[in-house]
Amino acid sequence: MTSTDPPYEPYRHPPEGRPDVDEDRRSGPTIEQLVTPVDGHDGHDGHDGHDGGDGGESKLVLVLSALLSAVVLGGALAAPLVAKVAGYAEEPVDLSGVQTYDITDRNHSVDDLGYPQMPPAGGAHAPVWLECGVYDEPVREENAVHDLEHGTVWITYDPALPEREVDALAEQLPDNGIMSPYEGLPSAVMVTVWGAQLALERAGDPRLALFVEEYGDGHTAPEFGASCHGGTPDPTGAVTEPGLGA
């Protein structure tokens, strides 16, 4: 031993029950292990603090995802009920909403007549019918009903309907059809044939095409096979030329 060497000190065993500080420093838990991970692990399961944190974040994401899914699903399930209560639920795309009537009166009359439907779906009518086509003003009901007797499709609409929707209706009018505004309709649009009619809230309702497909051949009309061609073009029903609508 030289003078520069530290004096020899024999190893002293620590008192019983007292850990060796050096040994404890070498083998004791790290700071990360002493920190409780966010997912509740205490470090004795083999995960260190970093892994435990990732697990906690993953669980949080799963919980939030589940909550969001529940909200979205609940909203989707409740939407139809809310729409129905609010009055803007979509109608089913079928003809279950068609109203039908048993109408047998086909007498001709030059008088102004009253009808139980709005617009009328048949009944006594004027001797002269209207020419097929689109009218930009109301037509006389008694003349239009004569068209219905011929199997004509009559599309009526609220005068306040936007022009783009009126144009969309005109595009769907069949050859054997008339179209006109009508004051006081119970809905935005009504499509009528003899003995049947359907209320619609917009021109784009797909049920309009279904109605025309089902009833446009005129099979409900007393004079099946006739048409509106050859009628008077005057919306008041006046005969502008001899022989028209006769």
Phi, psi and chi 1 to 4 in degrees:
 res  aa     phi    psi   chi1   chi2   chi3   chi4
   1 MET       -  130.8  178.2  173.2   67.5      -
   2 THR   -96.1  172.5   65.5      -      -      -
   3 SER   -69.6  -19.3   59.5      -      -      -
   4 THR   -85.9  -14.7   59.7      -      -      -
   5 ASP   -75.2  145.0  -67.5  -31.9      -      -
   6 PRO   -66.8  150.2   25.0  -32.5      -      -
   7 PRO   -61.6  140.9   24.1  -34.5      -      -
   8 TYR   -71.0  128.3  172.7   73.5      -      -
   9 GLU  -124.5  115.9  -67.7 -176.1    6.5      -
  10 PRO   -62.6  149.4   25.7  -34.4      -      -
  11 TYR   -66.9  130.0  176.0   76.3      -      -
  12 ARG  -109.2  122.8  -66.6 -176.2  176.8   85.8
  13 HIS   -66.3  136.1  -70.4  -80.3      -      -
  14 PRO   -66.2  153.6   26.2  -34.0      -      -
  15 PRO   -56.0  150.6  -20.8   30.5      -      -
  16 GLU   -57.3  130.7 -173.5  176.1   -7.1      -
  17 GLY    90.6   -8.0      -      -      -      -
  18 ARG  -107.4  120.9  177.8 -179.2  177.0 -175.8
  19 PRO   -70.1  151.0   26.5  -34.7      -      -
  20 ASP   -69.4  119.8 -173.3  -35.8      -      -
  21 VAL   -60.0  -43.9  175.3      -      -      -
  22 ASP   -65.3  -44.9  -68.9  -24.8      -      -
  23 GLU   -63.9  -40.3 -177.1  179.5   -7.7      -
  24 ASP   -63.6  -37.6 -171.1   57.2      -      -
  25 ARG   -64.8  -33.9 -176.9 -178.6  -62.9  113.9
  26 ARG   -76.9  -38.6  -69.3 -169.6  -60.0  -89.7
  27 SER  -111.8   -2.9   61.0      -      -      -
  28 GLY   -72.9  169.3      -      -      -      -
  29 PRO   -65.6  150.8   26.1  -35.2      -      -
  30 THR   -80.5  169.7   65.0      -      -      -
  31 ILE   -60.2  -40.8  -66.3  176.7      -      -
  32 GLU   -60.9  -37.0  -71.0   83.3   -3.6      -
  33 GLN   -71.4  -28.5  -69.5  173.2  -40.7      -
  34 LEU   -76.0  -20.0  -68.0  173.5      -      -
  35 VAL   -83.3  128.3  177.1      -      -      -
  36 THR   -70.6  122.5  -57.7      -      -      -
  37 PRO   -63.6  158.2  -18.8   31.5      -      -
  38 VAL   -69.1  -17.2  -67.6      -      -      -
  39 ASP   -93.2    6.1   65.0  -10.7      -      -
  40 GLY    97.9   -6.1      -      -      -      -
  41 HIS   -70.6  149.0  -67.3  -55.7      -      -
  42 ASP  -106.1   10.2   57.8    7.1      -      -
  43 GLY    92.4   -9.0      -      -      -      -
  44 HIS   -89.4    1.4  -64.6  -60.9      -      -
  45 ASP   -98.8   11.3   59.7   -5.2      -      -
  46 GLY    94.8   -5.2      -      -      -      -
  47 HIS   -97.0  135.9  -65.0  -71.4      -      -
  48 ASP   -86.1  178.5   59.2   23.6      -      -
  49 GLY   -60.4  -33.9      -      -      -      -
  50 HIS   -67.5  -44.9  179.1   71.0      -      -
  51 ASP   -63.9  -40.0  -69.6  -21.6      -      -
  52 GLY   -61.3  -38.7      -      -      -      -
  53 GLY   -63.7  -42.1      -      -      -      -
  54 ASP   -62.2  -40.3  -73.1  -12.4      -      -
  55 GLY   -62.8  -40.2      -      -      -      -
  56 GLY   -65.1  -41.3      -      -      -      -
  57 GLU   -64.8  -38.8  -68.7  175.6   -0.2      -
  58 SER   -63.0  -42.3  -61.3      -      -      -
  59 LYS   -64.5  -38.3  -72.9 -174.8  176.6 -179.2
  60 LEU   -62.9  -42.0  179.9   60.7      -      -
  61 VAL   -62.9  -41.8  170.3      -      -      -
  62 LEU   -63.6  -42.3  -71.7  174.4      -      -
  63 VAL   -63.2  -45.8  170.7      -      -      -
  64 LEU   -64.1  -39.2  -69.1  176.6      -      -
  65 SER   -63.3  -41.6  -62.2      -      -      -
  66 ALA   -63.8  -42.1      -      -      -      -
  67 LEU   -63.2  -43.5  -71.2  173.9      -      -
  68 LEU   -63.0  -42.4 -179.6   59.5      -      -
  69 SER   -61.8  -40.2  -61.1      -      -      -
  70 ALA   -64.2  -40.5      -      -      -      -
  71 VAL   -64.5  -45.5  170.5      -      -      -
  72 VAL   -63.7  -46.1  172.3      -      -      -
  73 LEU   -63.7  -42.2  179.1   59.7      -      -
  74 GLY   -62.4  -40.0      -      -      -      -
  75 GLY   -64.8  -40.6      -      -      -      -
  76 ALA   -64.4  -39.7      -      -      -      -
  77 LEU   -71.6  -32.8  -65.9  174.8      -      -
  78 ALA   -84.0  -20.0      -      -      -      -
  79 ALA   -55.9  -47.4      -      -      -      -
  80 PRO   -60.3  -39.2  -23.9   35.1      -      -
  81 LEU   -66.3  -43.4  178.0   59.6      -      -
  82 VAL   -61.7  -43.8  172.6      -      -      -
  83 ALA   -62.7  -39.3      -      -      -      -
  84 LYS   -66.3  -44.1 -176.2  175.3 -178.4  178.7
  85 VAL   -64.0  -38.3  171.4      -      -      -
  86 ALA   -75.5  -15.0      -      -      -      -
  87 GLY    90.1   14.1      -      -      -      -
  88 TYR  -123.6   26.9   55.3   84.0      -      -
  89 ALA   -67.3  142.4      -      -      -      -
  90 GLU   -68.6  137.9  -71.1  -72.6  -19.9      -
  91 GLU   -76.4  150.7  -66.2  -71.4  -15.3      -
  92 PRO   -63.2  145.9   21.1  -32.6      -      -
  93 VAL   -84.2   72.8 -175.4      -      -      -
  94 ASP  -154.8 -174.3   56.5   35.8      -      -
  95 LEU  -105.1   25.9  -64.5  177.4      -      -
  96 SER   -67.0  -19.0   59.4      -      -      -
  97 GLY   -87.8    1.0      -      -      -      -
  98 VAL   -69.3  131.5  172.7      -      -      -
  99 GLN   -97.1  130.9  -61.9  -68.0  -41.6      -
 100 THR  -117.8  151.1   57.7      -      -      -
 101 TYR  -138.2  143.3  -49.7   96.1      -      -
 102 ASP   -94.6  101.3 -176.4   17.0      -      -
 103 ILE  -117.5  121.3  -59.2  173.7      -      -
 104 THR  -114.5  -18.1   57.7      -      -      -
 105 ASP   -72.8  120.6 -172.6   -3.6      -      -
 106 ARG  -127.4   20.0  -61.3  173.4   50.1 -159.1
 107 ASN   -66.7  150.0  -68.2  -36.2      -      -
 108 HIS   -91.1  144.1  -75.3 -174.5      -      -
 109 SER  -152.8  143.0  173.8      -      -      -
 110 VAL   -93.6    0.6  -64.6      -      -      -
 111 ASP   -86.1  166.2  -62.1  -33.2      -      -
 112 ASP   -79.1  128.1  -67.6  -24.3      -      -
 113 LEU  -114.0  155.0  -55.1  171.3      -      -
 114 GLY  -102.6  147.3      -      -      -      -
 115 TYR  -130.1  146.0  -62.3   95.8      -      -
 116 PRO   -76.1  -21.1   26.2  -34.0      -      -
 117 GLN  -101.8  161.4  -57.5   88.5   27.1      -
 118 MET  -135.8  104.3 -175.8 -179.7  -66.8      -
 119 PRO   -72.7  168.1   32.9  -37.7      -      -
 120 PRO   -63.1  149.0   20.2  -30.8      -      -
 121 ALA  -114.0   19.8      -      -      -      -
 122 GLY   140.8  176.8      -      -      -      -
 123 GLY   124.2 -168.8      -      -      -      -
 124 ALA   -58.9  151.4      -      -      -      -
 125 HIS  -157.5  173.5   49.4  -89.4      -      -
 126 ALA   -71.7  155.6      -      -      -      -
 127 PRO   -68.5  -21.3  -18.5   31.4      -      -
 128 VAL  -107.8  134.6  176.6      -      -      -
 129 TRP  -101.0  169.2   67.3   89.5      -      -
 130 LEU   -93.6  147.9  -60.9  170.9      -      -
 131 GLU   -68.2  147.8  175.2   62.1   28.1      -
 132 CYS   -58.8  155.0  -50.7      -      -      -
 133 GLY   131.3 -174.3      -      -      -      -
 134 VAL   -99.8  127.6  175.8      -      -      -
 135 TYR  -110.9  136.8  -65.8   82.4      -      -
 136 ASP   -95.7   11.2   58.7    6.0      -      -
 137 GLU  -143.0  160.0   60.6 -177.5  -77.5      -
 138 PRO   -58.5  145.4  -25.1   35.2      -      -
 139 VAL  -106.1  159.6  -61.9      -      -      -
 140 ARG   -70.6  126.5 -172.1  166.5 -179.5  -97.0
 141 GLU   -57.9  -44.2  -69.8 -177.8  -27.8      -
 142 GLU   -60.0  -33.3  -69.6   77.5    7.1      -
 143 ASN   -76.9  -38.9  -61.1   93.3      -      -
 144 ALA   -64.0  -35.3      -      -      -      -
 145 VAL   -65.1  -32.7  171.2      -      -      -
 146 HIS   -62.4  -37.0 -165.2  150.8      -      -
 147 ASP   -62.1  -41.8  -75.1   87.3      -      -
 148 LEU   -59.2  -37.2  -63.0 -179.1      -      -
 149 GLU   -60.0  -26.3 -174.6 -174.1   39.0      -
 150 HIS   -88.9    6.6  -71.5 -168.6      -      -
 151 GLY    86.4   13.7      -      -      -      -
 152 THR   -74.9  144.7  -61.0      -      -      -
 153 VAL   -91.1  128.6  174.9      -      -      -
 154 TRP  -114.7  114.6 -175.8   16.1      -      -
 155 ILE  -102.1  121.6  -64.2  177.8      -      -
 156 THR  -117.5  153.0   51.1      -      -      -
 157 TYR  -146.4  155.2   60.4   89.7      -      -
 158 ASP   -63.3  130.4 -171.4  -43.0      -      -
 159 PRO   -57.2  -21.1  -25.3   34.9      -      -
 160 ALA   -83.5   -0.8      -      -      -      -
 161 LEU   -61.9  134.4 -163.1   68.7      -      -
 162 PRO   -56.2  148.6  -25.0   34.4      -      -
 163 GLU   -58.2  -38.5 -175.9  176.9   -4.7      -
 164 ARG   -62.7  -32.6   64.4  179.7 -179.1  -80.8
 165 GLU   -76.5  -34.4  -66.8 -148.4   30.8      -
 166 VAL   -61.9  -42.6  174.6      -      -      -
 167 ASP   -62.9  -39.1  -66.8  -20.1      -      -
 168 ALA   -65.5  -35.8      -      -      -      -
 169 LEU   -65.7  -44.0  -72.5  175.2      -      -
 170 ALA   -59.8  -34.0      -      -      -      -
 171 GLU   -67.9  -21.2  -68.2  175.5   -1.3      -
 172 GLN  -100.4    1.2  -60.2  178.6   74.2      -
 173 LEU   -71.2  125.6 -173.9   69.0      -      -
 174 PRO   -72.4  168.7   26.7  -34.4      -      -
 175 ASP   -59.8  -42.0 -179.3   62.8      -      -
 176 ASN   -91.9   70.8 -174.4   18.3      -      -
 177 GLY  -154.1  152.7      -      -      -      -
 178 ILE  -127.4  153.9   59.0  174.6      -      -
 179 MET  -141.4  138.1  175.7  175.3  146.4      -
 180 SER  -159.0  154.2   66.3      -      -      -
 181 PRO   -70.3  157.1   24.8  -32.1      -      -
 182 TYR  -148.7  119.8 -169.3  102.6      -      -
 183 GLU   -72.2  137.5  -67.0  -77.5   -5.8      -
 184 GLY    80.7   19.3      -      -      -      -
 185 LEU   -60.5  145.5  -82.2 -178.7      -      -
 186 PRO   -75.2   -8.2   25.5  -33.6      -      -
 187 SER  -147.0  173.4   62.5      -      -      -
 188 ALA   -64.4  -36.0      -      -      -      -
 189 VAL  -139.5  142.8  179.1      -      -      -
 190 MET  -132.5  134.7  -67.2  -75.2  -73.5      -
 191 VAL  -117.5  130.5   54.8      -      -      -
 192 THR  -134.4  140.8  -55.0      -      -      -
 193 VAL  -129.8  177.0  -65.4      -      -      -
 194 TRP   -61.7  118.9 -175.8  -79.8      -      -
 195 GLY    81.6    4.8      -      -      -      -
 196 ALA  -154.8  142.7      -      -      -      -
 197 GLN  -155.1  158.3   60.5 -173.4 -177.6      -
 198 LEU  -135.3  130.2  176.8   62.8      -      -
 199 ALA   -89.0  135.8      -      -      -      -
 200 LEU  -130.5  152.1  -52.4  168.7      -      -
 201 GLU  -101.9   -6.9  -69.0  -56.4  -33.9      -
 202 ARG  -159.4  157.7   54.9 -170.1  174.6   87.7
 203 ALA   -67.3  -29.4      -      -      -      -
 204 GLY   -82.4    6.3      -      -      -      -
 205 ASP   -63.7  121.8 -167.3  -42.1      -      -
 206 PRO   -64.5  -13.5   23.1  -33.6      -      -
 207 ARG   -71.6  -19.4  -65.7  178.1  -61.4  158.1
 208 LEU   -62.3  -46.4  175.0   55.5      -      -
 209 ALA   -64.4  -37.0      -      -      -      -
 210 LEU   -64.1  -40.7  -70.8  180.0      -      -
 211 PHE   -64.1  -46.8 -174.1   94.7      -      -
 212 VAL   -62.9  -38.6  172.5      -      -      -
 213 GLU   -64.1  -39.2 -179.7 -179.5   -1.2      -
 214 GLU   -78.0  -42.0  174.8   66.2   23.9      -
 215 TYR  -111.1   -6.8  -64.3   99.0      -      -
 216 GLY   -66.0  -14.8      -      -      -      -
 217 ASP   -80.1   -6.8   63.0   -6.7      -      -
 218 GLY    80.2   18.3      -      -      -      -
 219 HIS   -69.2  -16.2   69.2  -90.0      -      -
 220 THR   -86.4   -9.7   64.1      -      -      -
 221 ALA   -81.8  147.2      -      -      -      -
 222 PRO   -61.5  -34.5  -24.7   34.9      -      -
 223 GLU  -107.8   61.7  -63.8 -177.2   12.2      -
 224 PHE   -58.7  129.1  176.0   60.3      -      -
 225 GLY   105.7  -16.2      -      -      -      -
 226 ALA   -82.3 -178.3      -      -      -      -
 227 SER  -153.6  180.0   79.9      -      -      -
 228 CYS   -84.4   -9.8   48.4      -      -      -
 229 HIS   -63.0  141.0  -69.0  -69.9      -      -
 230 GLY    93.1    2.6      -      -      -      -
 231 GLY   -86.3 -178.8      -      -      -      -
 232 THR   -82.1  139.5  176.0      -      -      -
 233 PRO   -83.8   -2.2   30.4  -35.0      -      -
 234 ASP   -80.7  120.6 -169.1  -44.6      -      -
 235 PRO   -62.3  -18.2   21.6  -32.4      -      -
 236 THR   -84.8   -6.9   66.9      -      -      -
 237 GLY    89.8    1.4      -      -      -      -
 238 ALA   -67.9  143.4      -      -      -      -
 239 VAL   -86.6  113.9  177.0      -      -      -
 240 THR   -86.3  -23.5   56.7      -      -      -
 241 GLU  -139.4  146.8  -63.1  178.9   21.6      -
 242 PRO   -59.5  136.0  -24.3   34.4      -      -
 243 GLY    95.8  -15.7      -      -      -      -
 244 LEU   -72.8  130.8  -73.0  179.3      -      -
 245 GLY    65.1   23.0      -      -      -      -
 246 ALA   -99.9      -      -      -      -      -
